[in-house]
C-alpha cells in the first residue's frame, strides 16, 4: 500500500486550528465545572447551617419581597396561626413511603396574612380519610422554608381547573383557592408537624395509628458530580494534546521519509547523467 505524502500547509493549519479549538473548549468546560463545584460546596455548607439552626420566625409580609432561594431556601422557621382545612390542596408526591400527596394547608396568621404549610405526606389510599384531619385551634408549626415551585413536575403541568397538582406552586394554588395576602414561599413541616398527635410520628411508618400527614420528609440533598465532570473534560483536553503530538510526530516522520526519498531520487538522477 502506497504511503501518503506530507500534508499541505493549508491542511496542517486547518488540523491545528481544530485541535486548538477542541482543547480550548474542553479546558473551559473543565474550569467551569471546577467553579460549579466550589459553588455547590458553598451551597451545601450554607444549607446545612440553615437546617441545623434554631427555628426563627417566618418572614413577615414586609419581608416577602426579599425572600429568595439563595438566601432563604431551607431556613428553619416557625409560624403560628389557625389552619384553613377547607382550602387545602393536595399535590402529587413520590416519597420513601410510596406514592401519594403533599397536604398543602393555608395557615392564617395573627396579622391576617396566609402561609401555605406542607403538613406532610398522605398515601393515595388514605387521602380522603386523613388529609383533612388536623387541629382546629391555634397552632405553632416548625419546618423548613421552601420557595415556590411554579410550572409543574417533569413533563407534567399543573391543571388547577381539574385539581391536578404536580408541584407546590404557591401563586397558582393561592389563585385557585381564592386566597389573598399569601406568602410567596411555603413551609415544609418537620417530623413533629402540625396536625399530628406526636404518637408514632416517625417517617417511614404506615400511619397505622391514623396520625397523618407524615411530616419531616424533606430531602435535603444536592448532587455534586462536578469533580467527575471536571476530570472528564480535562482528560479530553489532554487527549487532544496527545492527538496533536501524535499527528505532529507522524507528519515529521512522513516528511523525513519524503525528503530521504527525494534525495535518493536526485542522487540516482545524477549518477545516470554522469554515466551517460
C-alpha positions as a printed Julia matrix, in Angstrom:
276×3 Matrix{Float64}:
   0.0    0.0     0.0
   1.41   3.34   -1.02
   2.14   5.65    1.9
   0.7    9.13    1.83
   2.82  12.15    1.25
   3.21  15.18    3.54
   0.09  17.2     4.22
  -0.24  20.58    2.59
   0.27  23.74    4.62
  -3.46  24.57    4.46
  -4.38  21.09    5.72
  -1.95  21.4     8.61
  -3.32  24.83    9.53
  -6.9   23.51    9.46
  -6.0   20.48   11.57
  -4.05  22.55   14.09
  -6.92  25.05   14.35
  -9.41  22.25   15.04
  -7.19  20.76   17.74
  -6.61  24.13   19.39
 -10.36  24.85   19.32
 -11.21  21.49   20.9
  -8.53  21.93   23.53
  -9.86  25.39   24.44
 -13.45  24.17   24.65
 -12.61  21.15   26.84
 -10.34  23.24   29.07
 -13.05  25.89   29.51
 -15.69  23.26   30.34
 -13.4   21.65   32.91
 -12.69  25.01   34.55
 -16.41  25.79   34.59
 -17.07  22.52   36.43
 -14.39  23.37   38.98
 -16.13  26.71   39.59
 -19.52  24.97   39.81
 -18.1   22.53   42.35
 -16.92  25.4    44.54
 -20.37  26.99   44.28
 -22.08  23.69   45.11
 -19.88  23.06   48.16
 -20.65  26.57   49.42
 -24.37  25.96   48.86
 -24.27  22.66   50.75
 -22.45  24.29   53.67
 -24.96  27.16   53.82
 -27.98  24.84   53.64
 -26.65  22.53   56.34
 -26.11  25.52   58.59
 -29.67  26.74   57.99
 -31.25  23.34   58.55
 -29.43  22.8    61.85
 -30.0   26.32   63.17
 -32.79  27.0    65.7
 -36.14  27.97   64.18
 -36.67  31.68   63.6
 -39.96  33.48   62.87
 -41.19  33.06   59.3
 -40.53  36.17   57.17
 -43.42  38.6    57.57
 -45.31  40.45   54.88
 -42.84  43.35   54.94
 -40.03  40.88   54.09
 -41.74  38.88   51.37
 -40.2   40.89   48.53
 -36.68  39.96   49.64
 -37.21  36.21   50.12
 -35.17  34.26   47.56
 -33.76  30.77   47.02
 -30.11  31.68   47.51
 -30.52  33.36   50.89
 -33.58  31.69   52.36
 -34.18  28.2    50.94
 -34.18  25.57   53.74
 -34.13  28.1    56.57
 -35.53  26.6    59.76
 -38.59  28.71   60.56
 -41.75  28.67   62.64
 -45.17  30.27   62.29
 -48.33  30.42   64.39
 -51.96  30.67   63.38
 -55.06  28.7    62.5
 -55.35  26.2    59.67
 -57.97  26.63   56.94
 -58.59  22.94   56.26
 -61.4   23.66   53.81
 -58.95  25.46   51.5
 -56.18  22.9    51.37
 -54.64  21.47   48.2
 -53.24  18.01   47.51
 -50.06  17.9    45.4
 -48.9   14.61   43.96
 -45.75  13.27   45.62
 -43.38  10.34   45.45
 -41.53   9.57   48.68
 -39.83   6.71   50.52
 -43.3    5.84   51.79
 -44.61   5.41   48.26
 -46.84   7.49   46.01
 -49.38   9.88   47.41
 -49.87  13.56   48.07
 -48.43  16.5    49.94
 -51.12  18.19   52.03
 -50.81  21.95   51.46
 -52.95  23.79   54.03
 -53.18  27.59   54.42
 -52.26  28.9    57.87
 -53.94  32.2    58.81
 -51.52  34.19   60.96
 -52.29  36.82   63.56
 -51.86  39.71   61.11
 -54.35  38.14   58.68
 -51.74  37.02   56.15
 -51.63  33.44   54.94
 -48.79  30.95   54.77
 -49.08  27.68   52.86
 -47.89  24.81   55.02
 -46.93  21.43   53.62
 -48.26  19.44   56.57
 -46.72  16.29   55.15
 -47.36  13.19   53.08
 -50.52  11.13   52.88
 -50.82   7.89   50.89
 -53.24   7.88   47.98
 -55.39   5.16   49.52
 -55.91   7.21   52.69
 -56.15  10.78   51.44
 -59.92  11.05   51.8
 -59.72   9.65   55.32
 -56.76  11.56   56.67
 -55.9   14.63   54.62
 -58.45  16.86   56.31
 -57.53  15.85   59.84
 -55.78  18.48   61.89
 -56.11  20.88   64.8
 -58.95  23.36   64.76
 -57.37  25.85   67.15
 -54.2   27.9    67.21
 -51.04  26.02   66.36
 -47.34  26.69   66.02
 -45.67  24.98   63.07
 -41.95  24.47   62.61
 -40.16  23.36   59.48
 -38.12  24.47   56.51
 -38.76  27.47   54.3
 -39.19  26.42   50.67
 -39.54  28.72   47.7
 -42.39  28.3    45.25
 -42.19  25.59   42.58
 -44.02  27.04   39.57
 -44.96  25.19   36.42
 -45.44  21.59   37.45
 -43.46  18.38   37.53
 -41.31  16.65   34.93
 -43.32  16.57   31.67
 -46.48  17.32   33.66
 -48.14  20.69   34.06
 -50.36  21.76   36.92
 -54.03  21.77   35.99
 -55.82  23.93   38.6
 -59.21  23.59   36.9
 -59.08  19.81   37.24
 -57.48  19.92   40.67
 -54.34  18.16   39.49
 -51.16  19.5    41.03
 -47.66  18.22   40.38
 -45.64  20.96   42.06
 -46.09  23.26   45.01
 -46.72  26.43   43.03
 -47.68  28.92   45.74
 -49.05  31.63   43.46
 -51.12  29.24   41.35
 -52.52  27.41   44.4
 -53.45  30.71   46.04
 -55.22  31.87   42.87
 -57.1   28.57   42.51
 -58.32  28.75   46.11
 -59.06  32.47   46.03
 -56.53  33.25   48.77
 -55.25  36.77   49.4
 -52.13  38.05   51.14
 -50.29  34.75   50.72
 -46.56  34.48   51.45
 -44.53  33.76   48.27
 -42.95  30.72   49.94
 -44.27  27.7    51.84
 -43.26  25.85   54.99
 -42.34  22.16   54.95
 -43.48  20.9    58.35
 -40.94  18.85   60.25
 -41.44  15.35   61.68
 -43.48  16.76   64.55
 -45.56  18.84   62.13
 -48.89  20.42   62.93
 -51.98  18.3    62.75
 -50.33  15.27   64.27
 -50.67  13.68   67.67
 -46.95  13.07   68.2
 -47.65   9.36   68.62
 -45.9    7.13   66.13
 -44.7   10.14   64.13
 -41.58   8.54   62.71
 -41.06   8.93   58.95
 -41.23   5.51   57.37
 -44.23   4.25   59.31
 -47.5    3.41   57.6
 -49.63   5.73   59.74
 -51.16   2.72   61.48
 -52.3    4.97   64.3
 -54.05   7.35   61.92
 -51.78  10.31   62.64
 -51.31  11.67   59.13
 -49.97  13.56   57.31
 -46.36  12.42   57.72
 -44.05  15.4    58.02
 -40.29  15.63   58.05
 -39.8   14.0    54.65
 -38.0   16.93   53.05
 -34.98  15.62   51.19
 -32.05  17.99   51.66
 -29.52  16.56   49.22
 -27.6   18.02   46.32
 -25.93  16.08   43.55
 -22.26  17.03   43.43
 -20.66  15.29   40.46
 -18.79  18.37   39.3
 -15.36  16.94   40.15
 -16.04  13.89   37.96
 -17.21  16.15   35.14
 -14.15  18.41   35.53
 -11.78  15.43   35.38
 -13.61  14.17   32.29
 -13.29  17.48   30.44
  -9.66  17.91   31.44
  -8.95  14.34   30.34
 -10.47  15.12   26.95
  -8.29  18.24   26.72
  -5.25  16.09   27.49
  -6.31  13.6    24.84
  -6.44  16.42   22.3
  -2.87  17.34   23.25
  -1.77  13.72   22.84
  -3.56  13.52   19.48
  -1.82  16.71   18.35
   1.56  15.31   19.4
   0.92  12.03   17.55
  -0.15  13.89   14.42
   2.94  16.12   14.59
   5.21  13.12   15.1
   3.66  11.24   12.21
   3.86  14.28    9.97
   7.56  14.72   10.83
   8.19  11.05   10.04
   6.4   11.34    6.69
   8.37  14.47    5.8
  11.69  12.83    6.72
  10.83   9.8     4.62
   9.73  12.03    1.74
  12.91  14.08    1.98
  15.04  10.94    2.03
  13.17   9.56   -0.97
  13.58  12.79   -2.9
  17.31  12.86   -2.02
  17.75   9.3    -3.18
  15.89  10.06   -6.41
  18.08  13.12   -7.04
  21.27  11.13   -6.47
  20.07   8.41   -8.87
  19.41  11.02  -11.5
  22.88  12.48  -11.07
  24.52   9.08  -11.45
  22.6    8.43  -14.66
  23.69  11.74  -16.14
  27.35  11.03  -15.31
  27.08   7.55  -16.76
  25.56   8.83  -19.98
